Amino acid sequence: FTLTERLRHKDGHYIWVEVTNTNVYDNATKTLVEMVGVLRDITQRRQAEDALRDSEERYRLITENVKDVIVKLLPDGIQTFVTSSCYGLLGYTS
């Protein structure tokens, strides 16, 4: 199994770790022989994911509440994004 935990470091700050555990069994008797665990520091990954989530949330709030029309186009002119304000301003849907 794999789980993610927040642990307190000896010096007081917190880190995020991913813990993976595997049970090893004896093939003949089917009894548990040992458990192998791996603990991996994923603090930087978590911080990057949190920063991305915050950025996406800010972007979403801006685009949903702006009164101007914001359009994202491909080089050939195909619209890949249009703010919902387009309908209110021009009467068109994307």
N, CA, C and O atoms as a CHARMM CRD file, in Angstrom:
* protein
*
  376
    1    1 PHE  N      0.82500  -1.17900   0.00000 PROA 1      0.00000
    2    1 PHE  CA     0.00000   0.00000   0.00000 PROA 1      0.00000
    3    1 PHE  C      0.86800   1.24000   0.00000 PROA 1      0.00000
    4    1 PHE  O      2.04000   1.19300   0.37100 PROA 1      0.00000
    5    2 THR  N      0.28600   2.34200  -0.41700 PROA 2      0.00000
    6    2 THR  CA     0.98200   3.62000  -0.44800 PROA 2      0.00000
    7    2 THR  C      0.10300   4.66100   0.20900 PROA 2      0.00000
    8    2 THR  O     -1.10200   4.71700  -0.03400 PROA 2      0.00000
    9    3 LEU  N      0.71600   5.48600   1.04300 PROA 3      0.00000
   10    3 LEU  CA    -0.03300   6.58100   1.64900 PROA 3      0.00000
   11    3 LEU  C      0.85000   7.81400   1.74200 PROA 3      0.00000
   12    3 LEU  O      2.07700   7.72500   1.68700 PROA 3      0.00000
   13    4 THR  N      0.21000   8.95800   1.88200 PROA 4      0.00000
   14    4 THR  CA     0.90100  10.23100   1.99400 PROA 4      0.00000
   15    4 THR  C      0.63600  10.79900   3.37400 PROA 4      0.00000
   16    4 THR  O     -0.50800  10.84200   3.82800 PROA 4      0.00000
   17    5 GLU  N      1.68700  11.23100   4.03500 PROA 5      0.00000
   18    5 GLU  CA     1.58400  11.74400   5.39100 PROA 5      0.00000
   19    5 GLU  C      2.38800  13.02300   5.53500 PROA 5      0.00000
   20    5 GLU  O      3.37600  13.23600   4.83300 PROA 5      0.00000
   21    6 ARG  N      1.95100  13.86400   6.45100 PROA 6      0.00000
   22    6 ARG  CA     2.69100  15.06600   6.81800 PROA 6      0.00000
   23    6 ARG  C      3.35400  14.77200   8.16600 PROA 6      0.00000
   24    6 ARG  O      2.67900  14.43500   9.13900 PROA 6      0.00000
   25    7 LEU  N      4.67800  14.90300   8.21100 PROA 7      0.00000
   26    7 LEU  CA     5.43200  14.59600   9.41900 PROA 7      0.00000
   27    7 LEU  C      6.17400  15.83200   9.91100 PROA 7      0.00000
   28    7 LEU  O      6.54500  16.71000   9.13100 PROA 7      0.00000
   29    8 ARG  N      6.37900  15.87800  11.21300 PROA 8      0.00000
   30    8 ARG  CA     7.12900  16.98000  11.79600 PROA 8      0.00000
   31    8 ARG  C      8.60200  16.58100  11.90800 PROA 8      0.00000
   32    8 ARG  O      8.93700  15.55900  12.50700 PROA 8      0.00000
   33    9 HSD  N      9.46900  17.40000  11.32300 PROA 9      0.00000
   34    9 HSD  CA    10.90600  17.19600  11.36500 PROA 9      0.00000
   35    9 HSD  C     11.42000  17.51100  12.76500 PROA 9      0.00000
   36    9 HSD  O     10.77500  18.24200  13.51700 PROA 9      0.00000
   37   10 LYS  N     12.55600  16.97300  13.10700 PROA 10     0.00000
   38   10 LYS  CA    13.15800  17.18600  14.42500 PROA 10     0.00000
   39   10 LYS  C     13.30500  18.67200  14.75400 PROA 10     0.00000
   40   10 LYS  O     13.12000  19.07100  15.90400 PROA 10     0.00000
   41   11 ASP  N     13.63800  19.50000  13.74500 PROA 11     0.00000
   42   11 ASP  CA    13.84000  20.93000  14.00100 PROA 11     0.00000
   43   11 ASP  C     12.53500  21.73000  14.03000 PROA 11     0.00000
   44   11 ASP  O     12.55800  22.94200  14.24300 PROA 11     0.00000
   45   12 GLY  N     11.39900  21.05800  13.81600 PROA 12     0.00000
   46   12 GLY  CA    10.10600  21.71600  13.97000 PROA 12     0.00000
   47   12 GLY  C      9.31700  21.95900  12.70300 PROA 12     0.00000
   48   12 GLY  O      8.09700  22.11400  12.76600 PROA 12     0.00000
   49   13 HSD  N      9.98400  21.99700  11.53500 PROA 13     0.00000
   50   13 HSD  CA     9.22300  22.22100  10.30600 PROA 13     0.00000
   51   13 HSD  C      8.56000  20.91400   9.86200 PROA 13     0.00000
   52   13 HSD  O      8.91300  19.82800  10.32200 PROA 13     0.00000
   53   14 TYR  N      7.59900  21.05200   8.96600 PROA 14     0.00000
   54   14 TYR  CA     6.85800  19.88300   8.48800 PROA 14     0.00000
   55   14 TYR  C      7.33100  19.48500   7.09300 PROA 14     0.00000
   56   14 TYR  O      7.70600  20.33000   6.28000 PROA 14     0.00000
   57   15 ILE  N      7.30400  18.19900   6.84200 PROA 15     0.00000
   58   15 ILE  CA     7.60700  17.66300   5.51500 PROA 15     0.00000
   59   15 ILE  C      6.48400  16.71300   5.11900 PROA 15     0.00000
   60   15 ILE  O      5.78500  16.16000   5.96800 PROA 15     0.00000
   61   16 TRP  N      6.32900  16.53800   3.81300 PROA 16     0.00000
   62   16 TRP  CA     5.38900  15.56000   3.27000 PROA 16     0.00000
   63   16 TRP  C      6.18200  14.35300   2.81600 PROA 16     0.00000
   64   16 TRP  O      7.21800  14.48600   2.16300 PROA 16     0.00000
   65   17 VAL  N      5.69100  13.17700   3.16300 PROA 17     0.00000
   66   17 VAL  CA     6.34900  11.94400   2.74600 PROA 17     0.00000
   67   17 VAL  C      5.32600  11.00400   2.11700 PROA 17     0.00000
   68   17 VAL  O      4.14000  11.02400   2.44500 PROA 17     0.00000
   69   18 GLU  N      5.82600  10.19300   1.21600 PROA 18     0.00000
   70   18 GLU  CA     5.02500   9.12400   0.62500 PROA 18     0.00000
   71   18 GLU  C      5.59400   7.82100   1.16300 PROA 18     0.00000
   72   18 GLU  O      6.78300   7.54400   1.01100 PROA 18     0.00000
   73   19 VAL  N      4.75200   7.03700   1.78300 PROA 19     0.00000
   74   19 VAL  CA     5.17600   5.78100   2.40100 PROA 19     0.00000
   75   19 VAL  C      4.60100   4.62700   1.58900 PROA 19     0.00000
   76   19 VAL  O      3.39300   4.54700   1.36700 PROA 19     0.00000
   77   20 THR  N      5.47800   3.74400   1.15400 PROA 20     0.00000
   78   20 THR  CA     5.06100   2.55500   0.41800 PROA 20     0.00000
   79   20 THR  C      5.47800   1.32800   1.21900 PROA 20     0.00000
   80   20 THR  O      6.62500   1.21800   1.65500 PROA 20     0.00000
   81   21 ASN  N      4.54700   0.41900   1.40600 PROA 21     0.00000
   82   21 ASN  CA     4.82000  -0.78300   2.18300 PROA 21     0.00000
   83   21 ASN  C      4.47200  -2.00800   1.34600 PROA 21     0.00000
   84   21 ASN  O      3.43100  -2.05300   0.69000 PROA 21     0.00000
   85   22 THR  N      5.35200  -2.99100   1.37700 PROA 22     0.00000
   86   22 THR  CA     5.12000  -4.24900   0.67200 PROA 22     0.00000
   87   22 THR  C      5.35500  -5.41000   1.63100 PROA 22     0.00000
   88   22 THR  O      6.37000  -5.46000   2.32700 PROA 22     0.00000
   89   23 ASN  N      4.42400  -6.32500   1.65900 PROA 23     0.00000
   90   23 ASN  CA     4.56900  -7.52500   2.48200 PROA 23     0.00000
   91   23 ASN  C      5.21600  -8.62800   1.64600 PROA 23     0.00000
   92   23 ASN  O      4.86000  -8.83200   0.48600 PROA 23     0.00000
   93   24 VAL  N      6.17100  -9.33600   2.25000 PROA 24     0.00000
   94   24 VAL  CA     6.85500 -10.43900   1.58000 PROA 24     0.00000
   95   24 VAL  C      6.45300 -11.73200   2.29400 PROA 24     0.00000
   96   24 VAL  O      6.59600 -11.86000   3.51000 PROA 24     0.00000
   97   25 TYR  N      5.95200 -12.67300   1.51600 PROA 25     0.00000
   98   25 TYR  CA     5.46600 -13.93100   2.07400 PROA 25     0.00000
   99   25 TYR  C      6.34800 -15.10000   1.63700 PROA 25     0.00000
  100   25 TYR  O      6.95300 -15.06900   0.56500 PROA 25     0.00000
  101   26 ASP  N      6.41200 -16.11600   2.47100 PROA 26     0.00000
  102   26 ASP  CA     7.07200 -17.36600   2.12200 PROA 26     0.00000
  103   26 ASP  C      6.13000 -18.10700   1.17200 PROA 26     0.00000
  104   26 ASP  O      4.96700 -18.33500   1.50400 PROA 26     0.00000
  105   27 ASN  N      6.62100 -18.47700   0.00700 PROA 27     0.00000
  106   27 ASN  CA     5.76700 -19.12500  -1.00000 PROA 27     0.00000
  107   27 ASN  C      5.23000 -20.47600  -0.53300 PROA 27     0.00000
  108   27 ASN  O      4.09200 -20.83300  -0.84000 PROA 27     0.00000
  109   28 ALA  N      6.02700 -21.21000   0.19100 PROA 28     0.00000
  110   28 ALA  CA     5.61200 -22.54900   0.61300 PROA 28     0.00000
  111   28 ALA  C      4.55300 -22.49900   1.70700 PROA 28     0.00000
  112   28 ALA  O      3.55100 -23.21100   1.64000 PROA 28     0.00000
  113   29 THR  N      4.77000 -21.67400   2.69700 PROA 29     0.00000
  114   29 THR  CA     3.86400 -21.65700   3.85400 PROA 29     0.00000
  115   29 THR  C      2.85200 -20.51800   3.80900 PROA 29     0.00000
  116   29 THR  O      1.91000 -20.49000   4.60100 PROA 29     0.00000
  117   30 LYS  N      3.04200 -19.59800   2.90200 PROA 30     0.00000
  118   30 LYS  CA     2.16600 -18.42700   2.75600 PROA 30     0.00000
  119   30 LYS  C      2.13900 -17.55500   4.01900 PROA 30     0.00000
  120   30 LYS  O      1.17500 -16.83100   4.26500 PROA 30     0.00000
  121   31 THR  N      3.21200 -17.63700   4.81100 PROA 31     0.00000
  122   31 THR  CA     3.28700 -16.80600   6.01200 PROA 31     0.00000
  123   31 THR  C      4.11500 -15.55200   5.72300 PROA 31     0.00000
  124   31 THR  O      4.98500 -15.53500   4.85200 PROA 31     0.00000
  125   32 LEU  N      3.81500 -14.53100   6.47200 PROA 32     0.00000
  126   32 LEU  CA     4.51900 -13.25600   6.31700 PROA 32     0.00000
  127   32 LEU  C      5.94900 -13.41800   6.81800 PROA 32     0.00000
  128   32 LEU  O      6.18600 -13.83800   7.95100 PROA 32     0.00000
  129   33 VAL  N      6.90700 -13.07000   5.93500 PROA 33     0.00000
  130   33 VAL  CA     8.31500 -13.19100   6.26900 PROA 33     0.00000
  131   33 VAL  C      8.87600 -11.83100   6.70700 PROA 33     0.00000
  132   33 VAL  O      9.60500 -11.73600   7.69400 PROA 33     0.00000
  133   34 GLU  N      8.52700 -10.80100   5.96600 PROA 34     0.00000
  134   34 GLU  CA     9.00700  -9.46200   6.28500 PROA 34     0.00000
  135   34 GLU  C      8.12700  -8.41400   5.62600 PROA 34     0.00000
  136   34 GLU  O      7.34000  -8.70400   4.72500 PROA 34     0.00000
  137   35 MET  N      8.28300  -7.19800   6.10000 PROA 35     0.00000
  138   35 MET  CA     7.61100  -6.05500   5.48800 PROA 35     0.00000
  139   35 MET  C      8.69900  -5.08000   5.05500 PROA 35     0.00000
  140   35 MET  O      9.60700  -4.76000   5.82300 PROA 35     0.00000
  141   36 VAL  N      8.59300  -4.61500   3.82300 PROA 36     0.00000
  142   36 VAL  CA     9.57400  -3.68000   3.28500 PROA 36     0.00000
  143   36 VAL  C      8.87800  -2.33800   3.11700 PROA 36     0.00000
  144   36 VAL  O      7.86000  -2.23700   2.43300 PROA 36     0.00000
  145   37 GLY  N      9.43100  -1.31400   3.74200 PROA 37     0.00000
  146   37 GLY  CA     8.84300   0.01500   3.65900 PROA 37     0.00000
  147   37 GLY  C      9.81200   1.00800   3.05200 PROA 37     0.00000
  148   37 GLY  O     11.01700   0.94900   3.29900 PROA 37     0.00000
  149   38 VAL  N      9.28100   1.91600   2.26100 PROA 38     0.00000
  150   38 VAL  CA    10.07500   2.98300   1.66400 PROA 38     0.00000
  151   38 VAL  C      9.37500   4.29800   1.98500 PROA 38     0.00000
  152   38 VAL  O      8.17900   4.45700   1.73700 PROA 38     0.00000
  153   39 LEU  N     10.13200   5.23300   2.53600 PROA 39     0.00000
  154   39 LEU  CA     9.60900   6.54600   2.87500 PROA 39     0.00000
  155   39 LEU  C     10.35200   7.55200   2.00200 PROA 39     0.00000
  156   39 LEU  O     11.58000   7.63000   2.04100 PROA 39     0.00000
  157   40 ARG  N      9.60100   8.31800   1.21400 PROA 40     0.00000
  158   40 ARG  CA    10.19800   9.24300   0.25000 PROA 40     0.00000
  159   40 ARG  C      9.70800  10.65500   0.53000 PROA 40     0.00000
  160   40 ARG  O      8.50600  10.87400   0.68400 PROA 40     0.00000
  161   41 ASP  N     10.62600  11.61400   0.59700 PROA 41     0.00000
  162   41 ASP  CA    10.29100  13.01600   0.82800 PROA 41     0.00000
  163   41 ASP  C      9.68000  13.60200  -0.45100 PROA 41     0.00000
  164   41 ASP  O     10.33700  13.66800  -1.49000 PROA 41     0.00000
  165   42 ILE  N      8.42000  14.02400  -0.35700 PROA 42     0.00000
  166   42 ILE  CA     7.73500  14.61000  -1.51700 PROA 42     0.00000
  167   42 ILE  C      7.33700  16.05600  -1.22600 PROA 42     0.00000
  168   42 ILE  O      6.40600  16.57900  -1.83900 PROA 42     0.00000
  169   43 THR  N      8.03700  16.70400  -0.29200 PROA 43     0.00000
  170   43 THR  CA     7.70200  18.07000   0.11100 PROA 43     0.00000
  171   43 THR  C      7.72800  19.02600  -1.07300 PROA 43     0.00000
  172   43 THR  O      6.78500  19.79600  -1.25300 PROA 43     0.00000
  173   44 GLN  N      8.77200  19.00000  -1.87900 PROA 44     0.00000
  174   44 GLN  CA     8.86800  19.91800  -3.02000 PROA 44     0.00000
  175   44 GLN  C      7.74600  19.67000  -4.02500 PROA 44     0.00000
  176   44 GLN  O      7.17800  20.61600  -4.56900 PROA 44     0.00000
  177   45 ARG  N      7.42900  18.40500  -4.27000 PROA 45     0.00000
  178   45 ARG  CA     6.33500  18.09200  -5.19000 PROA 45     0.00000
  179   45 ARG  C      5.02000  18.63500  -4.66400 PROA 45     0.00000
  180   45 ARG  O      4.24800  19.22400  -5.42000 PROA 45     0.00000
  181   46 ARG  N      4.75100  18.44400  -3.36400 PROA 46     0.00000
  182   46 ARG  CA     3.51700  18.94500  -2.75700 PROA 46     0.00000
  183   46 ARG  C      3.43800  20.46700  -2.84500 PROA 46     0.00000
  184   46 ARG  O      2.38300  21.02200  -3.15300 PROA 46     0.00000
  185   47 GLN  N      4.56000  21.14100  -2.57300 PROA 47     0.00000
  186   47 GLN  CA     4.58500  22.60000  -2.65300 PROA 47     0.00000
  187   47 GLN  C      4.29700  23.07000  -4.07600 PROA 47     0.00000
  188   47 GLN  O      3.56600  24.04200  -4.26800 PROA 47     0.00000
  189   48 ALA  N      4.85800  22.39700  -5.06800 PROA 48     0.00000
  190   48 ALA  CA     4.60200  22.74800  -6.46200 PROA 48     0.00000
  191   48 ALA  C      3.14500  22.49700  -6.82300 PROA 48     0.00000
  192   48 ALA  O      2.53600  23.31600  -7.51100 PROA 48     0.00000
  193   49 GLU  N      2.57400  21.38600  -6.37400 PROA 49     0.00000
  194   49 GLU  CA     1.16300  21.09000  -6.63800 PROA 49     0.00000
  195   49 GLU  C      0.25000  22.12200  -5.98800 PROA 49     0.00000
  196   49 GLU  O     -0.72900  22.55800  -6.59400 PROA 49     0.00000
  197   50 ASP  N      0.57100  22.51500  -4.75300 PROA 50     0.00000
  198   50 ASP  CA    -0.22600  23.53200  -4.05500 PROA 50     0.00000
  199   50 ASP  C     -0.14900  24.87400  -4.76800 PROA 50     0.00000
  200   50 ASP  O     -1.15900  25.56300  -4.91100 PROA 50     0.00000
  201   51 ALA  N      1.05900  25.25300  -5.22000 PROA 51     0.00000
  202   51 ALA  CA     1.23700  26.52200  -5.93300 PROA 51     0.00000
  203   51 ALA  C      0.45900  26.51000  -7.24600 PROA 51     0.00000
  204   51 ALA  O     -0.16500  27.50700  -7.60700 PROA 51     0.00000
  205   52 LEU  N      0.49300  25.39400  -7.95300 PROA 52     0.00000
  206   52 LEU  CA    -0.25600  25.27000  -9.20800 PROA 52     0.00000
  207   52 LEU  C     -1.75400  25.35600  -8.96500 PROA 52     0.00000
  208   52 LEU  O     -2.46600  26.02600  -9.71300 PROA 52     0.00000
  209   53 ARG  N     -2.23600  24.69000  -7.93700 PROA 53     0.00000
  210   53 ARG  CA    -3.65600  24.71500  -7.59300 PROA 53     0.00000
  211   53 ARG  C     -4.10600  26.14500  -7.24600 PROA 53     0.00000
  212   53 ARG  O     -5.17300  26.58700  -7.67100 PROA 53     0.00000
  213   54 ASP  N     -3.28000  26.85900  -6.47000 PROA 54     0.00000
  214   54 ASP  CA    -3.59600  28.24700  -6.12000 PROA 54     0.00000
  215   54 ASP  C     -3.62900  29.13000  -7.36200 PROA 54     0.00000
  216   54 ASP  O     -4.51600  29.96900  -7.51400 PROA 54     0.00000
  217   55 SER  N     -2.65900  28.93500  -8.24200 PROA 55     0.00000
  218   55 SER  CA    -2.59700  29.72400  -9.47200 PROA 55     0.00000
  219   55 SER  C     -3.80800  29.45300 -10.35400 PROA 55     0.00000
  220   55 SER  O     -4.39500  30.38300 -10.90600 PROA 55     0.00000
  221   56 GLU  N     -4.18400  28.18500 -10.48900 PROA 56     0.00000
  222   56 GLU  CA    -5.35300  27.82700 -11.29700 PROA 56     0.00000
  223   56 GLU  C     -6.62900  28.41600 -10.70800 PROA 56     0.00000
  224   56 GLU  O     -7.51100  28.85200 -11.44900 PROA 56     0.00000
  225   57 GLU  N     -6.73300  28.43400  -9.39000 PROA 57     0.00000
  226   57 GLU  CA    -7.90900  28.99200  -8.73100 PROA 57     0.00000
  227   57 GLU  C     -8.00400  30.49800  -8.98500 PROA 57     0.00000
  228   57 GLU  O     -9.08300  31.01100  -9.27900 PROA 57     0.00000
  229   58 ARG  N     -6.87900  31.20300  -8.87100 PROA 58     0.00000
  230   58 ARG  CA    -6.87300  32.64500  -9.16000 PROA 58     0.00000
  231   58 ARG  C     -7.25300  32.90500 -10.62000 PROA 58     0.00000
  232   58 ARG  O     -8.04800  33.80000 -10.90800 PROA 58     0.00000
  233   59 TYR  N     -6.68300  32.12100 -11.53600 PROA 59     0.00000
  234   59 TYR  CA    -6.97400  32.26800 -12.96200 PROA 59     0.00000
  235   59 TYR  C     -8.46200  32.03300 -13.22600 PROA 59     0.00000
  236   59 TYR  O     -9.09000  32.78100 -13.97500 PROA 59     0.00000
  237   60 ARG  N     -9.01900  30.99200 -12.60700 PROA 60     0.00000
  238   60 ARG  CA   -10.44000  30.68600 -12.78800 PROA 60     0.00000
  239   60 ARG  C    -11.30700  31.82600 -12.26800 PROA 60     0.00000
  240   60 ARG  O    -12.25200  32.24100 -12.93900 PROA 60     0.00000
  241   61 LEU  N    -10.99300  32.33400 -11.08200 PROA 61     0.00000
  242   61 LEU  CA   -11.78100  33.43600 -10.51800 PROA 61     0.00000
  243   61 LEU  C    -11.73100  34.67300 -11.40500 PROA 61     0.00000
  244   61 LEU  O    -12.74500  35.34100 -11.61000 PROA 61     0.00000
  245   62 ILE  N    -10.56100  34.96900 -11.92300 PROA 62     0.00000
  246   62 ILE  CA   -10.43100  36.14300 -12.81000 PROA 62     0.00000
  247   62 ILE  C    -11.24800  35.94800 -14.07600 PROA 62     0.00000
  248   62 ILE  O    -12.02300  36.82600 -14.45500 PROA 62     0.00000
  249   63 THR  N    -11.08400  34.81200 -14.73100 PROA 63     0.00000
  250   63 THR  CA   -11.76700  34.61200 -16.00800 PROA 63     0.00000
  251   63 THR  C    -13.28200  34.48500 -15.85600 PROA 63     0.00000
  252   63 THR  O    -14.02000  34.82700 -16.77900 PROA 63     0.00000
  253   64 GLU  N    -13.75500  34.00200 -14.71000 PROA 64     0.00000
  254   64 GLU  CA   -15.20100  33.88300 -14.50800 PROA 64     0.00000
  255   64 GLU  C    -15.84500  35.21400 -14.14600 PROA 64     0.00000
  256   64 GLU  O    -17.05100  35.38300 -14.32700 PROA 64     0.00000
  257   65 ASN  N    -15.06600  36.15800 -13.63900 PROA 65     0.00000
  258   65 ASN  CA   -15.64500  37.40000 -13.14500 PROA 65     0.00000
  259   65 ASN  C    -15.25700  38.63700 -13.93800 PROA 65     0.00000
  260   65 ASN  O    -15.75400  39.72700 -13.65600 PROA 65     0.00000
  261   66 VAL  N    -14.39500  38.49700 -14.90600 PROA 66     0.00000
  262   66 VAL  CA   -13.98700  39.64600 -15.70700 PROA 66     0.00000
  263   66 VAL  C    -15.12500  40.04000 -16.65400 PROA 66     0.00000
  264   66 VAL  O    -15.85200  39.17900 -17.15000 PROA 66     0.00000
  265   67 LYS  N    -15.27300  41.33000 -16.89700 PROA 67     0.00000
  266   67 LYS  CA   -16.30700  41.79800 -17.82100 PROA 67     0.00000
  267   67 LYS  C    -15.79200  41.87200 -19.25100 PROA 67     0.00000
  268   67 LYS  O    -16.57900  41.91000 -20.19700 PROA 67     0.00000
  269   68 ASP  N    -14.47800  41.89200 -19.41000 PROA 68     0.00000
  270   68 ASP  CA   -13.87700  41.88800 -20.74300 PROA 68     0.00000
  271   68 ASP  C    -13.91100  40.47800 -21.31200 PROA 68     0.00000
  272   68 ASP  O    -14.02100  39.49600 -20.57800 PROA 68     0.00000
  273   69 VAL  N    -13.81500  40.39900 -22.62000 PROA 69     0.00000
  274   69 VAL  CA   -13.75700  39.09700 -23.27700 PROA 69     0.00000
  275   69 VAL  C    -12.29000  38.72100 -23.44100 PROA 69     0.00000
  276   69 VAL  O    -11.50200  39.48100 -24.00300 PROA 69     0.00000
  277   70 ILE  N    -11.93600  37.54400 -22.94600 PROA 70     0.00000
  278   70 ILE  CA   -10.58300  37.01600 -23.10400 PROA 70     0.00000
  279   70 ILE  C    -10.69300  35.77500 -23.97100 PROA 70     0.00000
  280   70 ILE  O    -11.48800  34.87700 -23.69600 PROA 70     0.00000
  281   71 VAL  N     -9.88000  35.73800 -25.02500 PROA 71     0.00000
  282   71 VAL  CA    -9.93100  34.63800 -25.98300 PROA 71     0.00000
  283   71 VAL  C     -8.53100  34.06200 -26.13000 PROA 71     0.00000
  284   71 VAL  O     -7.55100  34.80200 -26.21900 PROA 71     0.00000
  285   72 LYS  N     -8.44300  32.74400 -26.15400 PROA 72     0.00000
  286   72 LYS  CA    -7.18400  32.05900 -26.41800 PROA 72     0.00000
  287   72 LYS  C     -7.34600  31.35000 -27.75400 PROA 72     0.00000
  288   72 LYS  O     -8.26900  30.55800 -27.94100 PROA 72     0.00000
  289   73 LEU  N     -6.43400  31.64300 -28.68600 PROA 73     0.00000
  290   73 LEU  CA    -6.52900  31.10500 -30.03800 PROA 73     0.00000
  291   73 LEU  C     -5.29500  30.29000 -30.39400 PROA 73     0.00000
  292   73 LEU  O     -4.19100  30.56800 -29.92600 PROA 73     0.00000
  293   74 LEU  N     -5.50400  29.28000 -31.23000 PROA 74     0.00000
  294   74 LEU  CA    -4.39700  28.56000 -31.83900 PROA 74     0.00000
  295   74 LEU  C     -3.90100  29.37400 -33.03000 PROA 74     0.00000
  296   74 LEU  O     -4.61500  30.26700 -33.48800 PROA 74     0.00000
  297   75 PRO  N     -2.70800  29.09800 -33.54700 PROA 75     0.00000
  298   75 PRO  CA    -2.19700  29.86000 -34.69600 PROA 75     0.00000
  299   75 PRO  C     -3.13600  29.87500 -35.90500 PROA 75     0.00000
  300   75 PRO  O     -3.11500  30.82400 -36.68900 PROA 75     0.00000
  301   76 ASP  N     -3.96300  28.82700 -36.06300 PROA 76     0.00000
  302   76 ASP  CA    -4.88300  28.78800 -37.20500 PROA 76     0.00000
  303   76 ASP  C     -6.21900  29.47900 -36.90400 PROA 76     0.00000
  304   76 ASP  O     -7.13800  29.42900 -37.72100 PROA 76     0.00000
  305   77 GLY  N     -6.32700  30.11800 -35.74300 PROA 77     0.00000
  306   77 GLY  CA    -7.52200  30.88500 -35.41100 PROA 77     0.00000
  307   77 GLY  C     -8.59200  30.13300 -34.64400 PROA 77     0.00000
  308   77 GLY  O     -9.63000  30.70900 -34.31800 PROA 77     0.00000
  309   78 ILE  N     -8.37000  28.87300 -34.34900 PROA 78     0.00000
  310   78 ILE  CA    -9.35600  28.09600 -33.59900 PROA 78     0.00000
  311   78 ILE  C     -9.33700  28.54000 -32.14200 PROA 78     0.00000
  312   78 ILE  O     -8.27600  28.62600 -31.52400 PROA 78     0.00000
  313   79 GLN  N    -10.52100  28.82200 -31.59900 PROA 79     0.00000
  314   79 GLN  CA   -10.63700  29.25200 -30.21300 PROA 79     0.00000
  315   79 GLN  C    -10.50600  28.04400 -29.29000 PROA 79     0.00000
  316   79 GLN  O    -11.19300  27.03600 -29.45800 PROA 79     0.00000
  317   80 THR  N     -9.61000  28.16800 -28.31500 PROA 80     0.00000
  318   80 THR  CA    -9.46800  27.10200 -27.31800 PROA 80     0.00000
  319   80 THR  C    -10.03000  27.53300 -25.96800 PROA 80     0.00000
  320   80 THR  O    -10.24700  26.70300 -25.08500 PROA 80     0.00000
  321   81 PHE  N    -10.26600  28.83800 -25.81300 PROA 81     0.00000
  322   81 PHE  CA   -10.83700  29.34400 -24.57700 PROA 81     0.00000
  323   81 PHE  C    -11.46900  30.70000 -24.84800 PROA 81     0.00000
  324   81 PHE  O    -10.89100  31.54300 -25.53400 PROA 81     0.00000
  325   82 VAL  N    -12.66800  30.90200 -24.29900 PROA 82     0.00000
  326   82 VAL  CA   -13.34700  32.19400 -24.36300 PROA 82     0.00000
  327   82 VAL  C    -14.03000  32.39500 -23.01300 PROA 82     0.00000
  328   82 VAL  O    -14.71200  31.49700 -22.52000 PROA 82     0.00000
  329   83 THR  N    -13.84700  33.56400 -22.42000 PROA 83     0.00000
  330   83 THR  CA   -14.50000  33.81600 -21.13600 PROA 83     0.00000
  331   83 THR  C    -16.00700  33.87000 -21.31300 PROA 83     0.00000
  332   83 THR  O    -16.52000  34.18600 -22.38700 PROA 83     0.00000
  333   84 SER  N    -16.70100  33.55200 -20.23000 PROA 84     0.00000
  334   84 SER  CA   -18.16600  33.53100 -20.27800 PROA 84     0.00000
  335   84 SER  C    -18.75200  34.92500 -20.47900 PROA 84     0.00000
  336   84 SER  O    -19.93000  35.05300 -20.81500 PROA 84     0.00000
  337   85 SER  N    -17.95300  35.96800 -20.27900 PROA 85     0.00000
  338   85 SER  CA   -18.44200  37.32900 -20.49600 PROA 85     0.00000
  339   85 SER  C    -18.73200  37.60000 -21.97200 PROA 85     0.00000
  340   85 SER  O    -19.38900  38.58900 -22.29500 PROA 85     0.00000
  341   86 CYS  N    -18.26200  36.75200 -22.85600 PROA 86     0.00000
  342   86 CYS  CA   -18.50000  36.91300 -24.29600 PROA 86     0.00000
  343   86 CYS  C    -19.99500  36.93200 -24.60200 PROA 86     0.00000
  344   86 CYS  O    -20.45000  37.72100 -25.43000 PROA 86     0.00000
  345   87 TYR  N    -20.75600  36.07100 -23.93900 PROA 87     0.00000
  346   87 TYR  CA   -22.19500  36.00400 -24.19900 PROA 87     0.00000
  347   87 TYR  C    -22.87000  37.30300 -23.76000 PROA 87     0.00000
  348   87 TYR  O    -23.68000  37.86600 -24.49600 PROA 87     0.00000
  349   88 GLY  N    -22.53600  37.77100 -22.57400 PROA 88     0.00000
  350   88 GLY  CA   -23.14700  38.99600 -22.08000 PROA 88     0.00000
  351   88 GLY  C    -22.78800  40.21000 -22.91000 PROA 88     0.00000
  352   88 GLY  O    -23.62500  41.08800 -23.12100 PROA 88     0.00000
  353   89 LEU  N    -21.55800  40.26900 -23.38200 PROA 89     0.00000
  354   89 LEU  CA   -21.09400  41.44000 -24.12600 PROA 89     0.00000
  355   89 LEU  C    -21.53200  41.40700 -25.58100 PROA 89     0.00000
  356   89 LEU  O    -21.96700  42.42300 -26.12300 PROA 89     0.00000
  357   90 LEU  N    -21.41900  40.24100 -26.21900 PROA 90     0.00000
  358   90 LEU  CA   -21.69200  40.14200 -27.64700 PROA 90     0.00000
  359   90 LEU  C    -22.91500  39.28400 -27.99000 PROA 90     0.00000
  360   90 LEU  O    -23.38800  39.31500 -29.12600 PROA 90     0.00000
  361   91 GLY  N    -23.42200  38.53000 -27.03700 PROA 91     0.00000
  362   91 GLY  CA   -24.55600  37.68200 -27.30000 PROA 91     0.00000
  363   91 GLY  C    -24.19000  36.33500 -27.91500 PROA 91     0.00000
  364   91 GLY  O    -25.07200  35.55500 -28.27200 PROA 91     0.00000
  365   92 TYR  N    -22.88700  36.06000 -28.04100 PROA 92     0.00000
  366   92 TYR  CA   -22.42900  34.79600 -28.61500 PROA 92     0.00000
  367   92 TYR  C    -21.98900  33.82400 -27.53100 PROA 92     0.00000
  368   92 TYR  O    -21.53900  34.23200 -26.46100 PROA 92     0.00000
  369   93 THR  N    -22.12100  32.55300 -27.81500 PROA 93     0.00000
  370   93 THR  CA   -21.53000  31.53700 -26.95400 PROA 93     0.00000
  371   93 THR  C    -20.27400  31.03000 -27.64200 PROA 93     0.00000
  372   93 THR  O    -20.12100  31.18000 -28.85500 PROA 93     0.00000
  373   94 SER  N    -19.38000  30.43400 -26.87600 PROA 94     0.00000
  374   94 SER  CA   -18.12000  29.96300 -27.47000 PROA 94     0.00000
  375   94 SER  C    -18.32300  28.68300 -28.25100 PROA 94     0.00000
  376   94 SER  O    -17.37000  28.14700 -28.81600 PROA 94     0.00000
